[in-house]
Amino acid sequence: MNFFFFRCCDRIPMESIRGEAKMNKRELIYNAVSGRKNEHLPYTFWTHLSGIDLDPVLLAEKTYEFYKEYDIDLIKTMNNGMYAVEDFGCKVDYSPIALGGVARIASTPINEPEDWQKIRPLELDKCDALQRELYSLRLLLEKVKDEDVPVIFTVFSPFTTANKLSGNKLLSHIREGAEKDVHRALQIITDVTVDLVRKANEMGVDGIFFASQMSSHDMCSEENFLKYGAYYDKQILMASNGYCDTIHAHGNNIMFDILKDYPIDIFNWHCWESEPDLRTAASMDKCLMAGLVRGDITSRNFEAIRHQISQCWNTLHGHKHILSPGCVIRYPLNAEALHFVDKAIKEITG
């Protein structure tokens, strides 16, 4: 038996591994990740819950309702995209999300290169925002404890967090001489994120959803990514003991040649909008979580959704594949389009 099996076999009934019972959602995802035969193609998607995701109780309730409404096979926690910067002193404006936009930094302590010296180590149990997210996670896990559905907890790469923290000025600050102070800050961000991941693991998540928004050639050079991104990313990924640990490579023109060697179980990217293509991605021999263009769901382009599912099925035949969008589905949400995904899967894959 390999390391992967030992990490998750305590959660998978042995009779299902032997194919003697109908698979539940956790077993479907386990099979997709490990390359075992599945009864049908599992799928998932997620959104942001604007006006809700700062309330841990409501966030857990609405995440659970979203899961039940659309019968998804894997729950990704739908945390707000800025929670990681709050405990470092940022104020965030979340109002654009409801209009289909993204949250923005309203104020930050990091405005000039020398400001990186202000970053101080954080203790997880004293971090209001991180504790809020863990509390919501605890409530969600309690709701699904008898559901046999895996849950992955959203965390952000330190490079991503640092860039948000600086109002997207991180690379210019490095060029202006803050390299040493930035490395120190990145290690501080990494350390508290490692603590966050370990706590989530302890609470019972099946993995983390590790969002990297800087791993694109459009954002920085490979040299800078290796120095300020990958070095810290791997510390966090190695701290997780999940069997659904996922890298989310955000944006176009991603650094696939670097990311393909990350110690993860699941690879999520903007398939059809960014390289690699499905066959190239499948060569990693990792589970692919992709296949839907999120904009086509928002715009209710049913023909395009059906075509994307067909292309995935014809290429991968469901092997090591979880159908999903490449990123969060933006507002306005359309229930008919979201339900159509399940309907089209059944029609196409039988």
C-alpha positions in Angstrom: 0.0 0.0 0.0 1.3 3.5 -0.8 1.4 6.7 1.2 -1.7 8.0 -0.5 -3.7 5.0 0.6 -2.6 5.4 4.2 -3.6 9.0 4.3 -7.2 8.4 3.4 -8.1 4.8 3.9 -9.5 5.4 7.4 -12.3 7.5 5.8 -13.1 5.1 2.9 -15.2 1.9 3.7 -13.2 -1.1 2.6 -16.2 -2.7 0.9 -16.5 0.3 -1.4 -12.9 0.1 -2.3 -13.5 -3.5 -3.4 -16.5 -2.4 -5.4 -19.1 -4.1 -3.2 -21.3 -1.2 -2.5 -22.7 2.0 -4.2 -20.1 4.8 -4.0 -20.7 7.9 -1.9 -19.2 11.2 -2.7 -16.1 10.7 -0.7 -15.5 7.4 -2.5 -16.1 9.0 -5.9 -13.5 11.7 -5.1 -11.1 9.2 -3.6 -11.3 7.1 -6.8 -10.8 10.1 -9.0 -7.7 11.1 -7.1 -6.2 7.6 -7.0 -7.1 6.6 -10.5 -9.6 3.9 -9.6 -12.7 3.3 -11.7 -15.7 5.4 -10.9 -19.4 4.9 -11.2 -19.8 8.3 -12.8 -17.9 11.5 -13.4 -17.8 13.6 -10.2 -18.2 17.4 -10.4 -18.0 20.5 -8.3 -18.1 24.3 -8.5 -18.0 27.2 -6.1 -18.7 30.9 -5.8 -18.3 33.8 -3.4 -21.1 34.6 -1.0 -21.0 38.3 -0.9 -22.5 39.9 2.2 -22.5 36.5 3.8 -18.8 35.4 3.9 -17.9 37.7 6.8 -20.4 36.0 9.0 -19.0 32.5 9.9 -22.4 31.1 10.9 -24.1 32.3 7.7 -21.2 31.2 5.6 -21.4 27.6 6.9 -25.1 27.5 6.5 -25.1 28.9 2.9 -22.2 26.7 1.9 -24.1 23.7 3.1 -27.3 24.9 1.3 -25.2 25.4 -1.9 -23.9 21.8 -1.7 -27.3 20.4 -1.2 -29.0 22.4 -3.9 -26.5 21.5 -6.6 -25.5 18.0 -5.3 -21.8 18.6 -5.9 -19.4 15.9 -5.0 -16.7 18.0 -3.4 -17.2 21.0 -1.2 -14.6 23.8 -1.5 -15.0 26.3 1.3 -16.3 29.6 -0.2 -14.2 32.0 2.0 -13.9 35.6 0.9 -10.8 36.1 -1.2 -9.2 38.6 1.1 -9.4 37.0 4.5 -5.6 36.3 4.6 -4.7 40.0 4.6 -7.1 41.2 7.4 -5.0 40.2 10.4 -2.0 42.0 8.9 -4.0 45.3 9.1 -5.7 45.6 5.8 -9.2 47.0 5.3 -11.2 45.5 2.5 -14.1 46.7 0.3 -16.2 43.7 -0.7 -19.0 45.6 -2.3 -17.9 45.0 -6.0 -18.4 41.2 -5.6 -22.2 41.4 -5.8 -21.9 43.2 -9.1 -19.8 40.5 -10.6 -16.4 42.1 -9.7 -13.8 41.4 -7.1 -13.0 42.7 -3.6 -10.4 45.5 -3.4 -8.0 46.7 -0.7 -9.4 49.9 0.8 -6.4 50.6 3.1 -3.1 48.8 3.9 -0.1 49.3 6.1 2.1 48.4 3.2 2.4 51.3 0.9 6.2 51.9 0.5 9.1 49.5 0.2 10.2 50.2 3.8 6.8 49.3 5.1 7.5 45.6 4.9 9.5 46.0 8.0 6.2 46.5 9.9 5.1 42.9 9.3 5.2 41.0 12.6 4.7 37.3 13.3 1.1 36.3 14.0 -0.2 33.7 16.5 -3.0 31.7 15.0 -5.2 31.8 18.1 -5.0 35.6 18.2 -5.9 36.2 14.5 -9.5 37.4 14.3 -9.9 36.7 10.6 -8.2 33.3 10.6 -10.2 32.2 13.6 -13.4 33.4 11.9 -12.6 31.2 8.9 -11.8 28.2 11.2 -15.0 28.6 13.1 -17.0 28.6 10.0 -15.1 25.5 8.8 -15.9 23.8 12.1 -19.6 24.6 11.7 -19.5 23.3 8.1 -17.8 20.1 9.0 -20.3 19.5 11.7 -23.1 19.9 9.2 -21.7 17.3 6.8 -20.3 14.8 9.3 -22.8 12.2 8.2 -22.9 13.1 4.5 -19.8 11.3 3.3 -18.7 14.3 1.2 -15.1 15.6 1.2 -14.4 19.2 2.2 -11.3 21.2 1.1 -10.4 24.4 2.9 -9.3 27.4 0.9 -5.9 29.0 1.7 -3.8 31.4 -0.3 -0.2 31.2 -1.3 2.1 33.6 0.6 3.2 35.3 -2.6 -0.5 35.9 -3.4 -1.2 37.2 0.1 1.8 39.5 0.1 0.8 41.0 -3.3 -2.7 41.7 -2.1 -1.3 43.1 1.2 0.7 45.6 -0.8 -2.1 46.6 -3.2 -0.3 44.8 -6.0 2.9 46.8 -5.4 4.9 43.8 -4.2 7.1 43.4 -7.3 7.8 47.1 -7.6 8.8 47.1 -3.9 11.2 44.3 -4.6 12.8 46.2 -7.5 13.1 49.2 -5.2 15.3 47.3 -2.7 12.9 45.6 -0.3 14.0 42.1 -1.2 15.3 41.2 2.3 12.3 42.6 4.1 9.9 40.9 1.6 11.5 37.5 2.2 11.1 38.0 5.9 7.5 39.0 5.5 6.8 36.0 3.2 8.2 33.6 5.8 6.0 35.2 8.5 2.9 34.8 6.2 4.1 31.2 5.5 4.4 30.3 9.1 0.9 31.4 10.1 -0.5 29.7 7.0 1.2 26.5 7.9 -0.4 26.8 11.3 -3.8 27.4 9.7 -3.4 24.4 7.4 -2.4 22.1 10.3 -5.4 23.2 12.3 -7.8 22.6 9.4 -6.3 19.1 9.0 -6.7 18.5 12.7 -10.4 19.5 12.3 -10.9 16.9 9.6 -10.7 18.5 6.2 -9.9 16.2 3.3 -7.4 18.6 1.9 -6.7 22.2 1.1 -7.5 24.3 -1.9 -4.2 26.2 -2.4 -4.9 29.3 -4.5 -1.9 30.8 -6.3 -2.6 34.0 -8.2 1.0 34.8 -9.0 2.0 31.6 -10.8 1.4 33.2 -14.2 3.9 34.5 -16.7 1.6 37.5 -16.9 2.2 38.3 -13.3 6.0 37.8 -12.8 9.0 36.0 -14.2 9.8 32.4 -13.5 12.9 33.5 -11.6 10.8 35.7 -9.3 8.2 33.0 -8.9 10.8 30.4 -7.9 12.4 32.8 -5.4 9.3 34.4 -3.9 6.6 31.9 -4.7 7.4 28.2 -5.0 9.9 28.2 -2.1 7.2 29.2 0.4 4.4 27.4 -1.4 6.0 24.0 -0.8 6.4 24.6 2.9 2.6 24.9 3.2 1.8 22.1 0.9 4.1 19.7 2.7 2.3 20.7 6.0 -1.0 19.3 4.8 -1.8 15.6 5.2 -5.0 15.6 3.1 -5.7 13.3 0.2 -7.4 16.1 -1.8 -4.7 18.8 -1.6 -5.4 21.0 -4.6 -3.4 23.7 -6.4 -5.5 26.4 -8.1 -3.3 28.0 -10.8 -5.2 31.3 -11.4 -5.2 33.2 -14.6 -3.8 32.7 -18.1 -0.3 31.7 -19.2 0.4 29.7 -16.0 3.8 28.3 -15.1 2.8 24.7 -15.8 6.4 23.4 -16.0 7.0 24.6 -12.4 3.5 23.8 -10.9 3.4 20.2 -12.3 6.0 19.2 -9.8 4.1 20.6 -6.8 3.4 18.0 -4.0 -0.4 18.0 -4.6 -3.1 15.5 -5.5 -5.4 17.7 -7.6 -4.6 20.3 -10.3 -7.1 23.0 -11.0 -6.6 25.7 -13.7 -8.5 27.7 -16.3 -8.8 24.9 -18.8 -9.8 26.0 -22.4 -8.6 29.5 -21.5 -5.0 28.8 -20.6 -2.5 26.1 -21.4 -1.9 23.3 -20.7 -4.4 21.4 -22.8 -6.1 18.4 -21.2 -3.8 15.8 -22.6 -0.7 17.7 -21.5 -2.1 18.2 -18.0 -3.0 14.5 -17.8 0.6 13.6 -18.3 1.3 14.8 -14.7 -0.6 11.7 -13.6 -2.5 13.9 -11.1 -6.2 14.2 -10.8 -7.4 17.1 -12.9 -10.2 19.3 -11.6 -11.3 21.4 -14.5 -13.2 21.4 -17.8 -15.8 24.1 -17.5 -15.4 27.8 -18.5 -17.0 29.7 -15.7 -18.1 32.6 -17.9 -20.2 30.2 -20.0 -22.1 29.1 -16.8 -22.7 32.8 -15.9 -23.9 33.6 -19.4 -26.0 30.4 -19.6 -24.3 29.2 -22.7 -25.6 25.7 -22.5 -24.2 24.6 -25.9 -20.7 25.6 -24.8 -21.1 23.8 -21.5 -22.2 20.6 -23.2 -19.3 20.8 -25.6 -16.8 21.3 -22.9 -18.1 18.2 -21.0 -18.0 16.2 -24.2 -14.4 17.2 -24.9 -13.4 16.3 -21.4 -15.1 12.9 -21.6 -13.7 12.1 -25.0 -10.2 13.0 -23.8 -10.0 11.6 -20.3 -12.9 9.2 -20.1 -13.4 10.1 -16.5 -10.0 8.9 -15.5 -8.4 11.1 -12.7 -11.0 13.8 -13.5 -13.3 15.9 -11.4 -15.3 18.2 -13.6 -15.2 21.8 -12.4 -14.8 25.4 -13.6 -11.3 26.9 -13.5 -12.2 29.4 -10.9 -15.0 30.9 -8.8 -18.3 31.4 -10.6 -19.1 35.1 -10.5 -22.4 36.8 -10.0 -25.1 36.8 -11.1 -25.6 33.1 -10.3 -28.1 31.2 -12.4 -29.6 28.1 -10.9 -30.7 26.7 -14.2 -27.2 26.8 -15.6 -25.7 25.3 -12.5 -28.2 22.4 -12.5 -27.6 22.0 -16.3 -24.0 20.8 -15.5 -25.3 17.7 -13.7 -27.9 17.1 -16.4 -25.3 17.3 -19.2 -22.9 15.0 -17.4 -25.5 12.3 -17.2 -26.6 12.7 -20.8 -23.0 12.6 -22.2 -21.3 10.1 -19.9 -24.3 7.8 -19.4 
